[in-house]
Amino acid sequence: MLDTLLFFHSLVRWAVLGNLLYSIYRAYNGYYSKQAFTKGDDKLRHWTATTAHIQLMLGIILYTQSPNARFSFHATGPGGQITQPFFFGVLHLLLMTSAIVIITIGSAMAKRKPTDREKYKTMLIWFGIALLIIIIAIPWPFSPLAQRPYLHSF
């Protein structure tokens, strides 16, 4: 079950990143071109947040099944080095949860803004901050903190 969860969590990561990047692109273009905020933009805003929430749920389920979570709070290496159990059990969890909270707040605020330009600006700022946090917190194959493949296999 752990491998299946890891595979889907790894797969949905790309959907979250794709939605965020496209949302930021649309928000940037909409804001600077002074375009109307369309139903398509609103659906994109909504599905970006929804995809992030699905990823969070997969991550929470994975967290409860992971052996890394059992000893993660006491798993720093010599001299306070960050170990993989500490990264996944503490840093990854806190940063990703924070990013999804930021996406949720940004989505809700953008929905309630009175003008199209304000909606785009809100999405651009909040989704951009979340994207930066997510990029830091993903265990890329080249990361000095923890490594995982681009797509985890079964």
C-alpha positions as CSV (number, residue, x, y, z in Angstrom):
1,M,0.0,0.0,0.0
2,L,2.9,2.4,0.8
3,D,4.3,2.1,-2.8
4,T,0.8,2.8,-4.3
5,L,0.4,5.9,-2.1
6,L,3.9,7.1,-3.0
7,F,3.2,6.6,-6.7
8,F,-0.1,8.6,-6.6
9,H,1.4,11.3,-4.3
10,S,4.3,11.6,-6.8
11,L,2.0,11.7,-9.8
12,V,-0.4,14.3,-8.3
13,R,2.6,16.5,-7.5
14,W,2.9,17.2,-11.3
15,A,-0.8,18.1,-11.5
16,V,-0.4,20.6,-8.6
17,L,2.7,22.1,-10.2
18,G,1.1,22.3,-13.6
19,N,-2.0,23.9,-12.3
20,L,0.0,26.4,-10.2
21,L,2.3,27.3,-13.1
22,Y,-0.7,27.8,-15.5
23,S,-2.6,29.8,-12.9
24,I,0.3,32.0,-12.3
25,Y,0.8,32.4,-16.1
26,R,-2.9,33.3,-16.6
27,A,-2.9,35.7,-13.6
28,Y,0.3,37.4,-14.9
29,N,-1.2,37.8,-18.4
30,G,-4.6,38.9,-17.1
31,Y,-3.2,41.4,-14.7
32,Y,-0.7,43.1,-17.1
33,S,-3.0,42.9,-20.2
34,K,-6.0,44.1,-18.1
35,Q,-8.1,41.2,-19.4
36,A,-11.5,40.2,-18.0
37,F,-11.5,37.4,-15.4
38,T,-13.3,34.7,-17.2
39,K,-15.3,31.7,-16.0
40,G,-12.3,29.6,-17.3
41,D,-10.0,31.6,-15.0
42,D,-12.3,31.1,-12.1
43,K,-12.4,27.3,-12.8
44,L,-8.7,27.3,-13.0
45,R,-8.4,29.1,-9.6
46,H,-10.8,26.5,-8.1
47,W,-9.2,23.4,-9.6
48,T,-5.7,24.6,-8.6
49,A,-6.9,24.7,-5.0
50,T,-8.8,21.4,-5.3
51,T,-5.8,19.6,-6.8
52,A,-3.6,20.9,-3.9
53,H,-6.1,19.7,-1.4
54,I,-6.2,16.2,-3.0
55,Q,-2.4,16.2,-2.8
56,L,-2.6,17.2,0.9
57,M,-5.0,14.3,1.7
58,L,-2.8,11.8,-0.1
59,G,0.2,13.2,1.8
60,I,-1.6,12.9,5.2
61,I,-2.6,9.3,4.5
62,L,1.0,8.6,3.3
63,Y,2.3,10.3,6.5
64,T,0.3,8.0,8.7
65,Q,1.6,4.9,6.9
66,S,5.3,6.0,6.5
67,P,8.0,4.6,8.7
68,N,9.8,8.0,8.5
69,A,7.0,9.6,10.6
70,R,7.6,7.3,13.6
71,F,10.9,8.8,14.6
72,S,11.1,11.9,12.5
73,F,11.2,14.5,15.3
74,H,14.4,12.9,16.8
75,A,16.0,12.1,13.6
76,T,18.6,14.8,13.1
77,G,22.1,13.7,12.3
78,P,25.4,14.7,13.9
79,G,25.7,18.4,14.3
80,G,22.0,18.9,13.6
81,Q,22.2,17.7,10.0
82,I,18.9,17.2,8.3
83,T,18.2,13.5,7.7
84,Q,15.6,12.1,5.4
85,P,13.2,11.0,8.2
86,F,13.4,14.5,9.6
87,F,12.9,16.1,6.2
88,F,9.8,14.0,5.4
89,G,8.4,13.9,8.9
90,V,8.8,17.6,9.8
91,L,10.1,20.0,7.1
92,H,8.2,18.5,4.1
93,L,5.0,18.3,6.2
94,L,5.2,21.8,7.6
95,L,6.2,23.5,4.3
96,M,3.7,21.7,2.2
97,T,0.8,22.3,4.6
98,S,1.8,25.9,4.7
99,A,1.8,26.1,0.9
100,I,-1.6,24.6,0.6
101,V,-3.0,27.0,3.3
102,I,-1.5,29.8,1.2
103,I,-3.1,28.5,-1.9
104,T,-6.5,28.1,-0.1
105,I,-6.3,31.7,1.3
106,G,-5.3,33.1,-2.1
107,S,-8.1,31.3,-3.9
108,A,-10.7,32.4,-1.4
109,M,-9.4,36.0,-1.5
110,A,-9.3,36.1,-5.3
111,K,-12.9,34.8,-5.5
112,R,-14.1,37.7,-3.4
113,K,-12.2,40.6,-5.0
114,P,-14.5,43.1,-6.7
115,T,-12.4,43.8,-9.9
116,D,-10.9,41.4,-12.4
117,R,-7.5,43.1,-12.0
118,E,-7.5,42.5,-8.2
119,K,-8.5,38.9,-8.7
120,Y,-5.5,38.3,-11.0
121,K,-3.2,40.2,-8.7
122,T,-4.3,38.2,-5.7
123,M,-3.8,34.9,-7.5
124,L,-0.4,36.0,-8.8
125,I,0.9,36.9,-5.4
126,W,-0.5,34.1,-3.3
127,F,0.0,31.3,-5.8
128,G,3.5,32.5,-6.5
129,I,4.4,32.4,-2.8
130,A,3.0,28.9,-2.6
131,L,4.9,27.7,-5.6
132,L,8.2,28.9,-4.2
133,I,7.5,27.0,-0.9
134,I,6.5,23.9,-2.8
135,I,9.6,24.0,-5.0
136,I,11.8,24.2,-1.8
137,A,9.9,21.4,-0.1
138,I,9.8,18.8,-2.9
139,P,12.4,16.1,-2.5
140,W,13.9,16.5,-6.0
141,P,16.4,14.0,-7.2
142,F,19.1,16.7,-6.9
143,S,18.0,18.1,-3.5
144,P,20.7,18.2,-0.8
145,L,18.0,17.5,1.9
146,A,16.3,14.4,0.6
147,Q,16.1,12.7,-2.8
148,R,13.2,11.0,-4.6
149,P,12.8,10.2,-8.3
150,Y,10.7,12.5,-10.5
151,L,8.0,9.9,-10.5
152,H,8.0,7.2,-7.9
153,S,7.3,3.7,-9.3
154,F,5.4,0.8,-7.8
